[in-house]
């Protein structure tokens, strides 16, 4: 897994490779990209290394609890 972080002015862009969707641990969503925990980057903020954690997912269709939360 390779992540890329790019500073663009006052924005931090995080690039993650899309994966084959797989069920999250809770079973409520399908994970499509993740850092799988904290990842140290080569980017810095005020002289300190930036560490990122990111997850991208979609809700599982026809899951009643997800529909209630989305309202």
PyMOL commands that set and color helices and strands:
alter all, ss='L'
color gray80, all
select helices_A, chain A and resi 64-70
alter helices_A, ss='H'
color red, helices_A
select strands_A, chain A and resi 3-8+11-16+22-23+29-34+39-45+48-52+55-59
alter strands_A, ss='S'
color yellow, strands_A
deselect
rebuild
show_as cartoon
